[in-house]
């Protein structure tokens, strides 16, 4: 397995393009790029990212979900077309950065109501989007998130027969926030898994640096190894989880002591 970090770990402390300077100081050379605004979907901004990220392997790209991803599944063709315009920009950025995956959240659960999910319809739409991404050698990697349709493992279990070829991302904090053991997600993700987002949390669910909370990373790495997983584990921190950039290196050393990452 390979250890990586998300540029989202520097959100609100550094702009996306500035984060690479700090990443280059770390004991790893792989990252996920989190595009945080419409401005960052522009081709001109991608040129800047290419320049600033030289020497770093960009494994995946992540967009700000609620700006357009739910509308990719709209019943209105006009709404879908507008959303596809942004989707294409993100895919173009991913291709130009030589990324392999687009970390995807999809439809959201924003209303307090019972959702009647048409798995066949969503699956077929995901395949359409993935084919669009595949044209630029990018694959959609669907992530579990507690406020989206993919908040529980049963959702992907029912969806997967209609969207073979879609990859997945496990986010351990999102599993905690919905109150479900992450192993249940791994059970249904299986060999579709291509990335694992990690941070830590305390007894009350407050997010913190790996090694500063109660999460058992050794058990996670053992489970992943037992599955034959040999891809990326991505550190995804939050701004209030640390006070100095040096602490991120401490976090990396802690994780490397638990598992011999590449």
N, C-alpha and C positions, 0 to 999 in steps of 0.2 A: 504494500500500500504506500501511497505517496501523500505527504502532508502538504496542505496548501492553506492559503488565507484569502478571505474575501476583502475587496476594497471597501465593502460596507463596514468593516471593522474600524475604519477611520472617518465614517460619516459624521459630519458636524464639527470634526476637528481638522480635517483636510478635505480639499476638493478631490474628486476622483483622480484627476491627472497628477495631483501632488502626492497621492498615496504611494506611487511606485518608488519614489525616493526612499521612503521608509521600508517598503517591502524588500528592496535590494539590500538592506542592512540586516535582514533576518537570515536565519539558517535554513532557508528554503527558497525555491525559485519558481513556484507555481502559484497561480492565484485565480480567483473568480473576479471578474469585473462587474460591479454593480452600477448600472446606469441609473442615475437618480432623478433625472428630469428630462423633459422633451428636448431641451437644449443639447443634452448629451447623446441624443439619437442622431444628431446631424453628422453628415459625412465629414465636414470640416473638423468637428470635434474628434472623430475617429482618427483623423490624421495626427492630431495632437497626442492621442493615446498611443498610437503606433510609435511615435517618436519617444515618448516618455517611458514606455514599457520595454524598451529594447533590453534583451537579456533575461526577460521573465517569460515563462511559459504560461499563456493564458488558456486555461482549461475550459472555462465556461463563462457565459455572459448572462446577467440577470437584469431584468427591467423592473421598473416600478409598476407593479401589477395593476393597480386600480386606475391607472391612466388610460388603459385600453384593453387589457386582456379579457375582462368579462364580456366586453362588447364584441369580441370575436365570435361569440356564441349567440348573438342577438338574432331575433326573428326578422329584423329589418335589414334588407340587403344594403341599404344606404349606410346604416350604422356599421354593419360588418365591413363594408368597403373602406370606410374611414379608419377603422381599427386595423385593418390589414395593411394600410399605409404605414402605420407605426410599427407593426409586426415586421414588415419587410425591412424597415430601417434598422431594427435591432438585429435581425438575421444578417443583414449586410455588414453591420459592425462586427458581429461575431465571426463572420467569414474573413474579414480583413484583418482581424486580430489573431487568426488561425486557431480559434476556439473550436471545440468539438460539440459543445452542448449549449442549449438555451434553457436555463432554469426557469420553469413555468409554473404559475399558480392557477390560472384558469378561472372558471366561474366562482363567484363568492357568495357567502351566506350573510348578507348584510341586513336582512329583514327578519323580524321575529315571527316566522310563519313556518308551516310545514312545507318542505320542498318536495315536489313530485318529479324525480329525476328520470329523464329519458336517456338511459345509458347507451342505447344504440345510436341515438342522434348525436350525443356528445362524442362518443367514440369515433363515429364517422367523420365528424368535424375535426377532431384531433388528428385523424389520419390525413385529412386534406391539408391541414396546417403543417403537419410533419413532412409531407411530400414537398410542400413549398420550401420548407427549411432544408430538406435533403438535397434540393437542387444546388444549394450552396455548401453542401457537406456538413450541415449542422443537424443535430437531432434534438428534438424536444425532450427535456428531462423534467417530468412532472413531480412537483414537490408536495409533501403533506404539509398543510397549513391549517391551523385550528379554526380560522374564519372563512374557509373556502369549502367547496363541495368535497374536496379531498381532505377532509378533517378526520375521517375514520378509515381504517383499513378495508372495511367491507365495501366502501365506495370503489376503490381500485379493483378489488376482487371481482365486482360485477361489471366494471367498465372494461377491464383488460381484454376480454374476448372480442371486443369490437375495435380495439386499437392496438393490435399486435405490432411491435416495432417501436412503441413509445418507451422511453427510458424513465427511470424514477430517481428521485433524490429523497433521502431520509433526513429530516430535521428533528433532532432529538428534543429540542426545547419545545417545538410545536406539539410533539407527542405528549410531553409533560403538560402543556397548557390545555390540552383537550382531556387530559386525565387517562391516557391510554399508554400501556407499556409499549415502548418502541419496538420490542421484539414482535409484537403483533403486526406492525407495519412491515418489518423485514420478512415475515412469513409470507405475505402476499406480494411483496416486491420481488423477492427471489433474484433471478439473474437479470432482471431489468434494472437493477440498482447500479448507478454510475457515479454517485456522489453522496457524501454524508456531511451535513452541516452540524458543527458542534460548538457549544459553549457550555457553561455550567450553571447551576442554580442552587439556591439554598433551600432549607426546609419550607420556607414560605413561598417558594417559586420565584424569588428575585434572581435575576440573571447576573452571572459573575464570570470571572476568568476560569478556565479549566484548572482544576486543582484547588480552587477556593470554595467549592461547593460540595454537594453530596453525591453528584453523579459518579457512577462506577465506570470510568473509561476503560479500565483493564478488561472488564467483562464485555463491554461493547466491542473492543478490538478482538477479543477472543471469539465472539460470535461472528464477526465479519470474516475473520480468518477461517473459521469453520465452514462458512458458506462458500469459501473459495474466492472471496472478494479481493481484488488486487488493483483497485482503481484509487480514487482520491478521497481523502478526508479533509474537509475544509473548515478552518477556524473562522467562525462568524461571530465577532464580538459586538457589544453595544457600547456607545461612548461613555456611559456612566459606570462601566465595568472595570475601567482602569484609569489611572491618573497620569501615567507616563508611558512613552513608547517602549522604554526599556522593559516594562512589565510584560510586553508581548513576547519578547525573547525568552523571558523566564517561563512563560506559558509553553512555548515551543520545547524548551528543554525538559519541562515536566512531562509533556506528551511523549517525547523521544525516549525518556527513561522507562516509559510503560510499554513502548512498542518500537521495534527497529524500522522506522519509516525510511523510505528511500530519500 
